[in-house]
Amino acid sequence: MEAAAPAPPLPRHPDITPELRRFLDVRFRSPADLAAAADVEAEIRGRCAELESSVSELSVRLAAAASAYSSSLQAAGSALRGVRAGLDALKSSTAQTGVRENVEVGSEKMLFEQLPPLATDVARVDMVRDYAETALKLDSLVGDVEDAVSSSVTGKLISRGGKSEQTHHVAIGYLKSIEDTLASVTRTRPQWARLISAVDHRVDRSLALLRPQAIVDHRALLSSLGWPPSIAGTNISDSNSRKPAEIVNPLFSMRGDLTKRYSESFLSLCSLQELQKRRKTRQLQGHNVNSELRQPLWVIEELVNPLSAAAQRHFSKWVENPELVFALAYKITRDFVDSMDEILQPLVDKANLVGYSCREEWISGIVIALSTYLAKEIFPKQIELLEESSSNDASGTPFQARVSWLNLVDLMISFDKRTQGLISSTGLQFSVKDDDNWQRISVLSVFCDRPDWLEIWAEIERHETLGNLKSAMENEKNWSKRIEGTMIEYGSEDYKSPAITCAVQQGLSLLIDRARPIPNISLRAEFIRISASPVISEFLGCMFRRCQEAEGLTALADDNAVFKVSQSINAARYLESTLTEWCEDMFFLEMESLPLSGEGGGIFQQEINQLKEFRAEWVDKISTVILRAFDARSWDYLRNKRQWQEHSEGPSRAIIESSGYMQGRLSKLEDSLNVLDFVSVWRVVANGVDQLLFAGIFTGSPKFSNGGVEKLHADLSVLFAVFSAWCLRPEGFFPRLSEVLKLLKVDEKHLIDRSFTDKNWLRELGVRHLTAAEAERIIKNRVYDE
């Protein structure tokens, strides 16, 4: 008896694909399930029969498409041959000798009228031919893609896993050819929109199958490589170790066939993403959606996701110790970042994925994963702690909750600096600068998704800053002691600002520095508006209360009260100059277009305007006090109208005393007030004295003799001498009195046949601040001695 043929050997365990292994695991969970092997065999044979039937249907469709293509091609060829025959007949008829002379004018006109429609028909037929050829070419390519995808799906159970990458490459090659054709059609034949839409629809269905398959195969390959690596033995909290041991990187340990397979799988995913990017660019052409076209690198996502999932199991143990969470996240980022440059970046460049840095994408992936964990686990607990502290009577609990929040923010800012340093340390610039992409490499992007948390953070920062400044503002020594060496913008004198302004400036500077890492312009402006602006308002309110207190005690008649007001004015001037200088920085210039900005565009414009109003108000009050005192001391002098008709030598005693008092007050004010505001004070005083004396002396139309004119000249010389210490031509700040003196000194013979209301004559005399009626009244009251 002839021996039976030996059974074919069973495949080795490594040769069984993961899909086939899962299929068998589902069907045969125990030895008892082996009895159903025949049923499983029947099921497989049934599926194979269905696949063979689908292949037969595809063959019929392909034959029908080829037949349609052949018939349409024949019809187009027949039409073109008819057109060509007509053109040849036209050419032969016009080429005969003497024909042109014998053709009648009407026939010639009719011939030329037929040429444009004929050319149109030729172009239409040519376009139909191009459309048919393009449609058939695209149909063939899409069919090839569908066949490749179908074979990839059906071959999972019976083929070895190593062939899936080859199938993917074939399908991607067809897809690139389709995209090249569609790009050309979009550019040259935009009216074929329905053809493009139909092809895109079929390609989308194929991609919906191809991308998940490629990702599943890539994940299986990563699993066989040992990814994600174990981080269970990582010792984060070991302070005695100078440099903790690095996590083993499986990408560096790849050898032989694994390296080749991983590269092919990596390139497949990169090629798919590059293709997807091209398709989106074509489909969204004409729309401003550049930021939406950029997606995270898929291959890096497949590395980050399983590793972050493994890390979160450790994170969950450290909810009360967030510093350990950030330490482990940074260690993972740092230990694998070099392999991104050495192993993966060349593959990305080979796939023509322009604008992608594997180093940035790796850091971005870890940052996004950490941000997601913070938003889901850490910050909700911080919010609960703050809510519990607000309802708790214990005074220490709110403080601890705020400290815990600020400590978490400090860890986030520190983590961002260290991770972004991993990019800048290579000497490369950030490939993206706008806020949308900056958020991808900053854990502070948590606040971009939750502006209410940003508001809580800003309020806590404001509370801490005001708490530190409150005691400083109440300390009188900080108001009496000046800041040394602070230069004003137009001179060499210092602001004479009290030391409290330095503390306020430092507090504001710290708040602004806290806002700088926030990866969004509008949120940076909102943070400053909530945290820094109230600090300025509080300081302004403190200065206003001090000035009101000084005014209420002595009505600013006492030198100490004026000194106290001067301190606040100096502080306001210093802070206003500081804010103005800050607003010229690029950090603040970016915020000018935001609705949160002030009227002038600067983020602090409203506060600057309030400081200006404060200074102007109290400079005016100090000037008013000096003017009132001068008016009271010169009351008798102004009431004495007869003195201008008498002869007396030297200036009046009353004007000497009044001017001396005014000079003393201004001299003391010069020592205590900054130079810019002091200039404003003495100019206001000079203008007020000019109006006061003019109105007081010339009310009632007093007569002026030669002696009276000399007396007025002497009195004004004393007054001008007071202000000569601060200007070269003090008479220029007393325009009305100076012009009155000019009119009174005009010789009598120059007044003959002159019209007092002649504006040209007054202009020649240099009179510009007196009206014609005032000039006439003064000249008519001039009494010339015989």
C-alpha positions in Angstrom: 0.0 0.0 0.0 1.4 3.3 -1.1 2.2 5.7 1.8 0.0 8.8 2.1 1.5 12.2 1.2 3.0 14.0 4.1 1.0 16.9 5.5 2.4 20.4 4.7 4.5 21.7 7.6 2.9 24.3 9.9 4.2 27.8 9.6 6.7 29.0 12.2 5.4 31.3 15.0 7.3 34.4 13.7 5.8 33.9 10.2 2.2 34.2 11.5 0.9 37.7 11.0 -0.6 39.5 14.0 -4.0 39.6 12.2 -4.0 35.8 11.6 -2.9 35.3 15.2 -5.8 37.4 16.5 -8.2 35.6 14.2 -7.1 32.2 15.6 -7.1 33.4 19.2 -10.7 34.5 18.8 -11.9 31.2 17.2 -9.8 28.8 19.4 -9.8 30.0 23.0 -9.5 26.4 24.4 -8.8 22.9 23.2 -12.5 22.2 23.1 -12.9 24.7 20.3 -10.8 22.5 18.0 -14.0 20.5 17.3 -15.3 23.5 15.4 -12.3 23.6 13.0 -14.5 22.4 10.1 -16.9 25.3 10.7 -14.0 27.7 10.7 -12.7 26.2 7.5 -16.1 26.6 5.9 -16.3 30.2 7.1 -12.9 31.0 5.5 -13.8 29.3 2.3 -17.1 31.3 2.2 -15.1 34.5 2.6 -12.7 33.5 -0.1 -15.7 32.8 -2.4 -17.1 36.2 -1.7 -13.8 37.9 -2.4 -13.4 35.9 -5.7 -16.9 37.1 -6.6 -16.0 40.7 -6.0 -12.9 40.3 -8.1 -15.1 38.9 -10.9 -17.4 41.9 -10.6 -14.4 44.3 -10.8 -13.2 42.5 -13.9 -16.6 43.0 -15.6 -16.6 46.7 -14.6 -13.1 47.1 -16.0 -14.1 45.4 -19.3 -17.2 47.7 -19.6 -15.0 50.7 -18.9 -12.5 49.6 -21.5 -15.3 49.1 -24.0 -16.8 52.5 -23.3 -13.4 54.0 -23.7 -12.9 52.3 -27.0 -16.3 53.4 -28.4 -15.8 57.0 -27.3 -12.3 57.0 -28.7 -13.6 55.7 -32.0 -16.4 58.3 -32.1 -13.9 61.1 -31.3 -11.5 59.8 -34.0 -14.3 59.6 -36.6 -15.3 63.2 -35.8 -11.7 64.4 -36.0 -11.2 62.6 -39.3 -14.3 64.4 -40.7 -13.0 67.7 -39.6 -9.6 67.0 -41.1 -11.2 66.0 -44.4 -13.2 69.2 -44.5 -10.0 71.2 -43.8 -8.1 69.4 -46.5 -11.0 70.1 -49.0 -10.9 73.7 -48.0 -7.2 73.9 -48.5 -7.3 72.2 -51.9 -10.1 74.5 -53.1 -8.3 77.7 -52.1 -4.9 76.4 -53.5 -6.1 76.1 -57.2 -4.6 78.6 -59.6 -7.0 81.4 -60.5 -9.7 80.2 -58.2 -9.6 83.2 -55.8 -10.1 85.5 -58.8 -13.1 83.5 -60.0 -14.9 83.1 -56.7 -17.6 85.6 -56.2 -17.6 88.0 -53.3 -20.7 86.4 -51.7 -19.1 82.9 -51.8 -15.8 84.2 -50.3 -17.7 86.0 -47.5 -19.7 82.8 -46.7 -16.5 80.8 -46.6 -14.8 83.0 -44.0 -18.0 83.1 -41.9 -17.8 79.3 -41.6 -14.3 79.3 -40.3 -15.0 80.5 -36.6 -17.8 77.9 -36.0 -15.5 75.3 -37.5 -12.6 76.2 -35.2 -15.0 76.1 -32.3 -16.1 72.6 -33.2 -12.5 71.5 -33.5 -11.7 72.9 -30.0 -14.9 71.3 -28.6 -14.0 68.0 -30.0 -10.4 68.3 -28.7 -11.7 69.2 -25.3 -14.1 66.1 -25.3 -11.2 63.9 -26.3 -9.0 65.4 -23.4 -11.9 64.9 -21.0 -12.4 61.3 -22.1 -8.7 60.5 -21.8 -8.4 62.2 -18.4 -11.5 60.5 -17.1 -10.4 57.1 -18.2 -6.9 57.6 -16.9 -8.3 58.7 -13.5 -10.8 55.8 -13.5 -8.0 53.4 -14.2 -5.8 54.9 -11.4 -8.6 54.9 -8.9 -9.4 51.3 -9.8 -5.7 50.4 -9.2 -5.9 52.1 -5.8 -9.1 50.3 -4.9 -7.6 47.0 -5.9 -4.5 47.7 -3.9 -6.5 48.6 -0.8 -8.8 45.7 -1.3 -5.9 43.3 -1.6 -4.3 44.8 1.5 -7.5 44.2 3.5 -8.1 40.6 2.2 -4.5 39.6 2.5 -4.3 40.2 6.2 -5.4 36.7 7.1 -3.3 34.8 4.6 -0.2 36.9 3.8 2.9 37.7 5.8 3.0 41.0 7.6 6.1 42.1 5.8 4.3 42.5 2.5 1.8 45.1 3.8 4.3 47.9 3.5 4.9 47.1 -0.2 1.1 47.1 -0.8 0.9 50.5 0.9 3.7 51.9 -1.2 2.0 50.7 -4.4 -1.3 52.3 -3.4 0.4 55.5 -2.3 2.2 55.7 -5.7 -1.2 55.5 -7.5 -2.6 58.1 -5.2 0.2 60.5 -5.9 -0.3 60.0 -9.7 -4.0 60.8 -9.1 -3.2 63.9 -7.1 -0.8 65.1 -9.8 -3.5 64.7 -12.5 -6.1 66.4 -10.3 -3.8 69.3 -9.6 -3.1 69.8 -13.3 -6.9 69.6 -14.1 -7.7 72.1 -11.3 -5.1 74.5 -12.8 -5.9 74.1 -16.5 -9.6 72.9 -16.5 -11.3 74.4 -13.5 -14.7 73.8 -15.2 -14.3 70.1 -14.7 -15.3 70.4 -11.1 -17.7 67.4 -11.1 -15.0 65.1 -12.4 -12.6 66.3 -9.7 -15.4 65.9 -7.0 -16.2 62.4 -8.2 -12.6 61.3 -8.1 -12.0 62.9 -4.7 -15.0 61.0 -3.3 -13.7 57.7 -4.4 -10.1 58.5 -3.2 -11.5 59.5 0.2 -13.2 56.1 0.6 -9.9 54.4 -0.3 -7.9 56.6 2.1 -10.5 55.9 4.8 -9.3 52.3 4.6 -5.7 52.8 3.8 -4.6 55.2 6.6 -6.1 53.0 9.4 -4.4 50.0 7.9 -1.1 51.7 7.7 -1.4 53.0 11.3 -2.3 49.5 12.6 0.7 48.0 10.8 2.9 50.7 12.1 1.7 50.2 15.7 2.3 46.4 15.4 5.8 47.0 14.2 6.5 49.4 17.0 5.2 46.8 19.5 7.6 44.3 18.0 10.4 46.8 18.5 9.6 47.1 22.2 7.9 50.4 22.1 7.0 52.0 24.4 10.0 51.3 26.5 9.6 50.6 30.2 9.9 53.6 32.5 8.9 51.7 35.7 12.5 51.8 37.0 13.0 55.5 36.4 14.2 57.3 39.6 13.0 60.9 39.4 13.3 61.9 43.0 16.8 60.5 43.6 18.7 63.7 44.6 22.0 61.8 45.2 22.4 60.8 41.6 24.1 63.5 39.6 22.6 62.3 36.3 19.7 59.8 36.4 20.0 56.8 34.1 18.5 57.4 30.7 15.5 55.3 29.5 16.5 52.7 26.9 15.6 53.9 23.4 14.4 51.0 21.2 15.0 53.2 18.1 18.8 52.9 18.6 18.6 49.2 19.1 17.0 48.4 15.7 19.0 46.0 13.5 18.8 44.4 10.1 15.3 43.6 8.8 13.6 45.5 11.6 15.3 48.7 10.6 14.3 48.2 6.9 10.7 47.4 7.8 10.4 50.3 10.2 11.8 52.7 7.6 9.3 51.5 5.0 6.4 51.8 7.5 7.6 55.2 8.5 7.9 56.4 4.9 4.4 55.0 4.2 2.8 57.1 6.9 4.9 60.2 6.0 4.0 59.8 2.3 0.3 59.5 3.2 0.5 62.7 5.3 2.3 64.5 2.6 -0.3 63.4 0.1 -3.1 64.5 2.5 -1.4 67.9 2.8 -1.3 68.3 -0.9 -4.9 67.3 -1.3 -6.0 69.8 1.4 -4.0 72.5 -0.2 -5.6 71.9 -3.6 -9.1 71.7 -2.2 -8.8 74.8 0.0 -7.0 76.9 -2.6 -8.1 80.5 -2.4 -9.0 80.3 1.3 -6.8 81.7 4.1 -6.4 78.5 6.1 -2.6 78.1 6.2 -2.6 77.3 9.9 -5.3 74.6 9.5 -3.2 72.7 6.9 -0.5 72.0 9.4 -1.1 68.9 11.4 1.1 67.0 13.9 3.4 64.5 12.4 1.6 61.2 12.4 4.6 59.0 12.9 5.7 61.1 16.0 2.2 60.8 17.3 2.4 57.1 17.2 5.6 57.3 19.3 4.2 59.8 21.8 0.7 58.4 22.5 1.7 55.0 23.9 4.6 56.5 25.9 2.4 59.2 27.4 -0.2 56.6 28.3 2.5 54.7 30.2 3.7 57.9 31.8 0.3 58.9 33.0 0.1 55.8 35.2 3.0 57.3 37.1 1.5 60.8 37.0 -1.6 59.5 38.8 0.6 58.7 41.8 2.0 62.2 42.0 -1.1 64.4 42.0 0.1 65.9 45.3 3.7 66.3 43.9 3.4 68.0 40.5 7.1 68.6 40.4 7.7 64.9 39.9 5.2 65.0 37.0 7.2 67.7 35.3 10.5 66.0 36.0 9.4 62.7 34.4 7.9 64.5 31.4 11.1 66.5 30.8 13.2 63.3 31.3 11.2 61.5 28.6 11.5 64.5 26.3 15.2 64.8 26.7 16.2 61.2 26.6 14.5 60.6 23.2 15.0 63.9 21.5 18.4 63.0 20.0 17.0 60.0 18.2 14.5 62.3 16.5 17.3 64.1 14.7 19.6 61.2 14.0 17.1 58.5 12.9 13.8 60.0 12.0 14.6 63.4 10.5 16.3 61.9 7.4 13.3 59.8 6.8 11.0 62.8 7.0 13.2 64.7 4.6 13.1 61.7 2.2 9.3 61.7 2.3 9.4 65.4 1.2 7.4 66.6 4.3 8.6 70.2 4.1 8.5 72.4 7.2 8.6 69.6 9.8 11.2 69.1 12.4 11.1 65.8 14.3 12.7 67.4 17.3 9.9 70.0 17.5 7.2 67.5 16.8 8.5 65.2 19.6 8.6 68.1 22.1 5.2 69.3 20.9 3.7 65.8 21.3 5.0 65.5 24.9 3.9 69.0 25.7 0.4 68.4 24.4 0.1 65.2 26.3 1.2 66.9 29.5 -1.1 69.8 28.9 -4.0 67.4 28.5 -3.2 65.7 31.8 -2.9 69.0 33.6 -6.2 70.1 32.3 -8.0 66.9 33.3 -6.3 66.0 36.6 -4.2 68.7 38.2 -6.0 72.0 37.6 -9.5 70.7 38.6 -8.0 69.7 42.0 -6.4 73.2 42.3 -9.8 74.8 41.6 -11.4 72.6 44.3 -8.7 73.6 46.7 -9.3 77.3 46.0 -13.1 76.9 46.4 -12.7 75.1 49.7 -10.3 77.7 51.0 -12.7 80.5 50.1 -15.5 78.9 52.2 -13.1 78.0 55.0 -12.7 80.3 58.0 -9.1 79.4 58.6 -6.9 82.3 57.5 -4.0 80.1 56.4 -6.0 78.0 54.0 -6.5 80.6 51.3 -2.9 81.5 51.4 -1.8 77.9 51.0 -4.2 77.4 48.1 -2.8 80.5 46.3 0.8 79.3 47.0 0.0 75.9 45.6 -1.5 77.5 42.4 1.5 79.8 41.9 3.9 76.9 42.5 2.2 74.9 39.8 2.5 77.9 37.4 6.2 78.3 38.3 6.7 74.6 37.4 4.9 75.1 34.0 7.0 78.2 33.2 10.2 76.4 34.1 9.2 73.3 32.1 8.6 75.5 29.0 11.9 77.2 29.3 13.8 73.8 29.6 11.9 72.1 26.7 12.2 75.1 24.4 15.8 75.2 25.3 16.1 71.7 23.8 15.1 73.3 20.4 17.3 76.4 20.7 20.3 74.5 22.0 20.8 73.0 18.6 21.3 76.4 17.0 18.1 76.1 15.0 15.4 78.7 15.1 11.8 77.8 15.8 10.1 76.8 12.6 6.8 78.4 13.7 6.4 81.8 15.4 2.7 82.5 15.4 0.6 82.0 18.6 -1.3 79.0 17.2 1.9 77.0 16.7 3.6 78.4 19.8 0.8 76.8 21.9 2.0 73.4 20.6 5.3 73.7 22.5 4.0 75.4 25.7 2.1 73.8 28.6 0.8 77.2 29.3 -1.6 76.6 26.4 -3.8 75.1 29.1 -4.9 78.7 29.7 -5.7 79.2 26.0 -8.4 76.6 26.3 -9.6 77.8 29.7 -9.5 81.6 29.9 -11.4 81.4 33.2 -8.3 79.7 34.7 -6.1 82.5 33.4 -8.4 85.0 35.1 -8.0 83.1 38.4 -4.2 83.1 37.9 -4.1 86.8 37.2 -6.2 87.6 40.3 -3.9 85.6 42.5 -0.9 87.4 41.1 -2.6 90.7 41.6 -3.5 89.8 45.2 0.0 88.8 46.0 1.5 91.9 44.5 -0.9 94.3 46.2 -0.3 92.4 49.5 3.4 93.1 49.2 3.0 96.7 48.2 0.4 97.6 50.8 2.8 97.7 53.7 5.4 99.6 51.5 2.8 102.3 50.6 1.9 102.8 54.2 5.5 103.2 55.3 6.2 107.0 55.3 10.0 106.4 54.8 9.3 105.1 51.3 7.7 108.5 50.5 10.4 110.7 52.0 13.4 108.8 50.5 14.1 109.5 46.9 15.3 107.2 44.0 18.8 108.3 43.0 20.1 108.4 39.5 16.8 108.3 37.7 17.0 110.5 34.6 14.2 112.3 32.9 13.7 112.2 29.2 14.5 115.9 28.4 17.0 116.9 30.9 19.8 115.9 33.3 17.8 116.2 36.6 16.3 113.3 38.3 12.6 112.7 38.8 12.9 113.3 42.6 10.6 110.4 42.8 10.0 108.6 46.2 11.4 105.1 46.7 7.9 103.7 46.8 7.7 104.1 43.0 10.6 101.8 42.6 8.8 99.1 44.5 5.7 99.6 42.4 7.7 99.5 39.2 9.4 96.2 40.3 6.0 94.7 41.2 4.6 95.6 37.8 7.7 94.4 36.0 7.3 91.0 37.7 3.7 90.8 36.6 4.6 91.6 33.1 7.4 88.9 33.1 4.8 86.4 34.3 2.7 87.3 31.2 5.5 86.9 28.7 5.4 83.1 28.4 1.7 83.0 27.7 1.4 81.7 24.1 -1.4 84.1 23.0 -1.3 87.8 22.4 -4.9 88.5 23.5 -4.5 86.4 26.7 -1.2 88.2 27.5 -3.1 91.5 27.3 -6.0 90.1 29.4 -3.5 88.9 32.0 -1.9 92.3 32.3 -5.3 94.0 32.3 -6.5 91.9 35.3 -3.2 91.8 37.3 -1.2 94.9 36.5 -3.8 97.6 35.8 -5.4 97.3 39.2 -2.0 97.7 40.9 -1.5 101.0 39.1 -5.1 102.1 40.0 -4.4 101.3 43.6 -1.2 103.2 43.7 -2.9 106.2 42.0 -5.6 106.0 44.6 -3.1 106.0 47.4 -1.4 109.1 46.0 -4.8 110.9 45.6 -5.7 110.1 49.2 -2.3 111.5 50.4 -2.8 114.7 48.4 -6.4 115.1 49.7 -5.1 114.6 53.3 -2.5 117.3 52.8 -5.0 119.7 51.2 -7.6 119.1 54.0 -5.2 120.0 56.8 -3.7 123.3 55.6 -5.2 124.0 52.2 -1.7 123.6 50.8 -0.6 126.8 52.5 2.0 124.9 54.5 5.4 123.9 53.0 5.1 120.4 54.4 1.7 119.9 52.7 3.1 121.1 49.4 6.1 118.8 49.8 3.7 115.9 50.4 1.8 116.7 47.2 5.0 117.1 45.3 6.1 113.6 46.3 2.9 112.2 44.7 3.3 114.3 41.6 6.9 113.1 41.2 5.8 109.5 41.7 3.1 109.9 39.1 5.5 111.5 36.6 8.0 108.6 37.2 5.4 105.9 36.7 3.9 107.6 33.7 7.3 107.8 32.0 8.0 104.1 32.9 4.7 103.0 31.4 5.2 105.1 28.3 8.7 103.6 27.8 7.3 100.1 28.2 4.5 100.6 25.7 7.2 101.2 23.1 8.6 97.7 23.5 7.7 95.1 20.9 6.0 93.0 23.5 3.4 95.7 24.0 3.3 97.0 20.4 1.9 93.6 19.4 -1.2 94.3 21.6 -2.0 97.7 20.0 -4.5 96.2 17.6 -6.5 94.4 20.3 -9.8 95.8 21.6 -8.3 95.7 25.2 -5.8 98.4 24.3 -6.4 102.0 25.3 -7.5 104.9 23.2 -4.0 105.6 22.0 -3.3 101.9 21.2 -1.1 101.2 24.2 -2.1 98.6 26.8 -1.5 101.1 29.6 -2.9 104.1 27.8 -5.8 104.5 30.1 -3.6 104.4 33.2 -1.1 106.9 31.5 -4.0 109.3 30.9 -5.2 109.0 34.5 -1.7 109.8 35.8 -1.5 112.8 33.5 -4.9 114.0 34.8 -3.7 113.5 38.3 -0.5 115.6 37.8 -2.4 118.3 35.9 -5.0 118.6 38.7 -2.5 119.0 41.6 -0.1 121.2 39.7 -3.0 123.5 39.0 -4.0 123.4 42.7 -0.5 124.3 43.8 -0.4 127.1 41.3 -3.8 128.4 42.5 -2.6 128.5 46.1 0.4 130.6 45.2 -1.7 132.9 43.0 -4.3 133.4 45.8 -1.5 134.3 48.3 0.0 136.7 45.8 -3.5 138.3 45.2 -4.1 138.7 48.9 -0.7 140.4 49.4 -1.2 142.8 46.5 -4.8 143.7 47.2 -4.0 147.3 48.5 -1.5 147.8 45.7 -4.2 147.0 43.0 -6.8 149.2 44.7 -4.6 152.3 44.7 -5.3 153.9 41.3 -3.9 157.3 42.2 -0.4 156.1 42.5 -0.1 156.0 38.7 -0.5 159.8 38.5 2.2 160.5 41.2 5.9 160.8 41.0 7.8 158.3 43.1 11.2 156.7 42.9 11.7 152.9 42.9 9.3 150.0 42.9 6.3 149.7 45.2 6.8 148.1 48.6 3.7 145.9 48.1 5.0 144.5 44.9 8.3 143.8 46.4 6.8 141.8 49.3 4.3 139.9 47.1 7.1 139.0 44.6 9.4 138.0 47.4 6.7 135.7 48.9 6.0 134.1 45.4 9.8 133.7 44.8 10.2 131.9 48.2 7.3 129.5 47.5 8.6 128.7 44.0 12.2 128.2 45.2 11.1 125.7 47.8 8.8 124.0 45.3 11.8 123.8 42.9 13.7 121.7 45.5 10.8 119.3 46.0 9.2 119.0 42.6 10.6 117.4 39.4 11.8 119.9 36.8 9.1 119.2 34.2 6.2 119.7 36.5 7.9 122.7 38.2 8.2 124.3 34.8 4.4 123.8 34.4 3.8 125.4 37.9 5.9 128.6 37.4 4.5 129.1 33.9 0.9 128.8 35.2 1.8 131.2 38.0 3.4 133.7 35.6 0.3 133.5 33.4 -2.0 134.0 36.4 0.0 137.0 37.7 -0.1 138.5 34.2 -3.9 138.3 34.1 -4.3 139.3 37.8 -2.2 142.5 37.6 -3.6 143.5 34.2 -7.2 143.1 35.4 -6.5 144.7 38.8 -4.5 147.7 37.6 -6.5 148.7 34.5 -10.0 148.1 35.9 -11.6 151.5 36.1 -9.5 153.2 33.4 -6.8 154.8 35.7 -4.8 157.7 34.3 -1.0 157.2 33.8 1.4 160.0 34.0 5.1 159.8 33.0 5.9 159.1 36.7 3.2 156.4 36.8 4.7 154.7 33.7 8.1 154.8 35.3 6.6 153.3 38.5 4.9 150.5 36.6 8.1 149.8 34.7 10.0 149.5 38.0 7.3 147.2 39.5 7.3 144.9 36.5 11.1 144.8 36.6 10.9 143.4 40.1 8.3 140.9 39.0 10.3 139.8 35.9 13.5 139.4 38.1 11.7 136.7 40.1 11.3 134.5 37.0 14.6 135.3 35.5 16.1 132.4 37.5 14.1 129.9 35.3 14.1 131.7 31.9 16.1 134.1 29.8 13.2 136.4 28.8 10.7 136.4 31.6 8.7 139.3 30.1 7.7 136.8 27.4 5.6 135.0 30.0 3.8 138.2 30.9 2.5 139.2 27.4 -0.4 141.5 28.5 1.7 143.5 31.0 4.6 143.8 28.6 2.4 145.0 25.8 0.7 147.5 28.1 4.1 148.9 29.0 5.0 149.3 25.3 1.8 151.2 24.6 2.3 153.5 27.6 5.9 154.3 26.5 4.8 155.4 23.0 5.9 159.0 22.3 3.0 161.4 22.1 4.0 162.6 18.6 3.6 159.1 17.3 0.0 159.1 18.4 -1.1 162.1 16.2 -3.2 161.0 13.2 -3.1 157.4 14.3 -6.1 155.2 14.6 -5.9 153.3 17.9 -7.9 150.5 16.3 -5.5 150.1 13.4 -4.3 146.4 13.7 -1.3 147.0 11.4 -0.1 149.8 13.7 -0.6 147.6 16.8 1.3 144.8 15.1 4.2 147.1 14.3 4.4 147.9 18.0 4.5 144.2 18.9 1.0 144.2 20.4 -0.7 140.9 19.8 -2.4 139.9 23.0 -4.5 143.0 23.6 -7.7 143.7 21.7 -8.1 147.0 19.8 -10.6 148.2 22.4 -8.2 147.5 25.3 -5.4 149.3 23.5 -7.6 152.3 22.8 -8.7 152.6 26.4 -5.1 152.4 27.7 -3.7 155.0 25.2 -6.6 157.4 26.0 -5.8 157.2 29.7 -2.2 158.2 29.0 -1.4 161.6 30.4 1.7 163.3 28.9 3.5 166.0 31.0 4.0 169.4 29.4 
